[in-house]
Structures are given as structure tokens and as C-alpha cells.
């Protein structure tokens, strides 16, 4: 493993996060949260008690599933499109990682253990009235791919560029589909883009 950075907590000075990557894959970045925790006591050699959880398996799952859908996303939107998977509540990952999750499991087995995760597609495209219909068709095509897969994220979201500053955050707009399993027509998607 290779150390990449460290971040100290603004709230609790006894808490800090160290970020690592496997030496053979810098695209997987996982976090080790180090804190003094009186409820989970593990003595160290100097009689201090430290709890050191990490989210390696979650980061591994996020990376591998993002890679799984990357080819489909690139076929639909081109090589500038990016796919990633996000596990919610990263600050609580130490307490939310299911027992038995490991990187030797198949992606399907890992996904079955995780109750919530989101699939995020980031596009280097401007979403406006001229491109809405075309983008709705592309989103529909991708949602049909996910519907036909063995994976069931809680949410699929698409980040577009947007020149409408009232609707955008930092020049981007997020189109979210929590009901993606129920989508059966392009018009359902177009309703959310308008």
C-alpha cells in the first residue's frame, strides 16, 4: 500500500483520516480512520486504546463496479464520460460495513451485502433545451443496461454541465433517478430533464 495524504478532523482533534492506495492501482483510494474510542477498546503496546477502521473493501467495491459499467458509459457518451459508485455516509463506514465483505468475493456477492450505494455518471456535456431529447435517449439506454444487470443501486445520477446558474451547482446540474427500476420509456426521463 502507498500513503497518499492525511486529513485531521475539524471537530475532534483526536480523529484523523489517512488515505492509501494499493501500490499496483492508484485509482483505488481508501481511508483509514484513526480515533481514540472508549467504547471499542483495543490495547496497544503503550497501553493506549486505538480504534482503526478502514473502508478498503467499500473502496474496492466502488472501484470495481464503476469499472464494470465504464465500457457501457463510454460507448454511449464517449471517453470523456466517467463512472463511479458511491457508498453513502463515508464518515460512518466503520460501523456500516457488512460482516463478511471482502475483496475475494464476486461483485455480485459484494453488492448483495451492501444495502445502499449510488451509481454516478459524470458527463463533460452541456445539458440544455437543444440536447435534452438526445440525452434522455442516452440515459434511457444506460438505465436499461443497469436494469438488465445483477446490480441494484439505490440511485443513479447524471452530472451535466449547465449554463443556468439558478439550477446548477458550480456550473453543473445533477439529474437523479431514485425510481430507475420503474422507468420504461424515454418520456419518463425527459420529464425529469425539463
N, C-alpha and C positions, 0 to 999 in steps of 0.2 A: 504494500500500500504506500501511496505517496501523500504526504501532507500538502494541502493547498492553502488553507487560511484558517484564521481563528476569529471568533466574534464573541465579545463579552456581553452579557445581558445588561440592559439599561435598568431593569427592575431589581434584579438580585445580583449583587456583586460576587456571590459565591457560585454563580452559574455561568458557564461558558460553553460555546459550541466550537468544535474543531471539525474541519471539513477535510475529507480524504477522497482519493480516487485509487482504484486498482492501478498498479503500475503499467498494466497492459491495455487499459482502457480509460482514458481521461474523460470520456463522455459520461461515465457514471460517477456522480459526486454524491457522497453520503456524509451524514452528520453524526458526530459523537457528542452527546450532551453530557457534560460533566457537572455534577452538583453535589453539594452536601445534602443528604436526605436522611432525616432521623427516622423515617418510617420504614425504610428498606436499608438495613444496616449490614454492611459487609466490611469487616475489619481489614485494614491494610497493615503492612509491616510496621508502620509507625503509630498504630492504634487510632488512626483516623478512620472515619467511615465515609466511603465514597460510593455513589451510585453512578454507573457509567453505561447508560443505554445508548444504542445507536439505531439508525434506520437503514442499515445496509440492505437488508432484504427488500424493504419497500423501495429504495432507490434502484435496486436491481430489477424489480418488477416493473417500475415506471419506465426504466430504460428499455428493457426487452419488449414490453408491449408497445411502446412508442415506435420501436424499430419494426415490429410486426406490421403496423399499419402504415409505415412510412412509404413503402413502394406504392400502395394504393393512392395515398395522398399525392405523391409526386406524379403518378400517371394522370390524375385528374387536374391538378393545378400547376404542375411543373416543379422543377428542382428548388425553387425559392421557397416553397411551402415547407413548413416544419410541423412535426407531430410530436406530442409528448403526453404523458399520462401523469396526473397529479393525485396524490393521496391527500385527503383533507386533514386539517389540523396538525401541521407538522410539529408544533410545539408539544403536542400530546402524543407523538408517535410511540414513545416508550411504553405507554400504557394502552395503546390501541393496536399493537402488532399481534396478530393472532398466534396462538401457540402452534408450533409445527411448521410455520412458514420458513422455507429455506430455498437457497439458490440451486438446489439439485432437483427441485420439482419442475414439472412441466408448467408452462404459462397457464394452462387451463386449471391445473391444480392450485396454483398460487391465486388465480383470480377467484376461484371458488371459496377460498379462505377470507378474502377481503370483501367486506360488506359495501364499502364506498370507495370509489375512485372516479376521476373525470378524465375524459379524452379531450385534448385541446389541439386544435389545428390553427396555426398561425400563418397568415397569408400576407404576402407583400403586395396586396392589391387594394385598390380604392373601391369601396362599395358606395355606389350612388344610383340614382334612378336609371341610368343607362345600362348599368351592369347587373341590376337586381335579378332579372329573369334568368340570365345566364348563370349567375352564381347560385340561384335557387336550384337549378337543374344539377349543378355540380354537387351541392350539399346533399340533395336527394340521392344522387348516385352513391356518395360516400356513406350516407346513413343506411342505405340498402346493403352495402358491404358489411357494415357493423352488425346490422340485424341478422345477416346470414352467418355470422361468426359465432364462436363459442364464448364471446365476451359480452358482459352486460354492465358497462359503466353507468353510473347514476346520471351522468350529464355528458353531453357532447357540446363543446363550444367552439366557435369560429371567430378568430380575431382578424378584423379587416382594418385597413387604413380608412379614415373618414375625414373629409374636409369640413363636415358640420361640427363646429366646436361645441354646440349646445348638447349634442348627443354623444360626443366622443370623450375619451379619457386619454390624454397625451397623444391626440391625433389618431386614436384607434377606437374601434367600436367592437363590442363583444356580442355576438349573436348566440344565445343559449337555448339548447333543446334538452329540457328535463324529460319531455314526453317523446323522445326519439323512437321508442319502441312502437308508438301508436301512429307514427307518420306513414301514410300510404300514398300520398300524392304530392306533387311539386307545389300545388296551390297552398297546402298547409305550411310549407316552408316560406313561400312568397308572402304570406300573411304576416310572418314574423319579421321579414326584411323591410316591409313598407313602414 
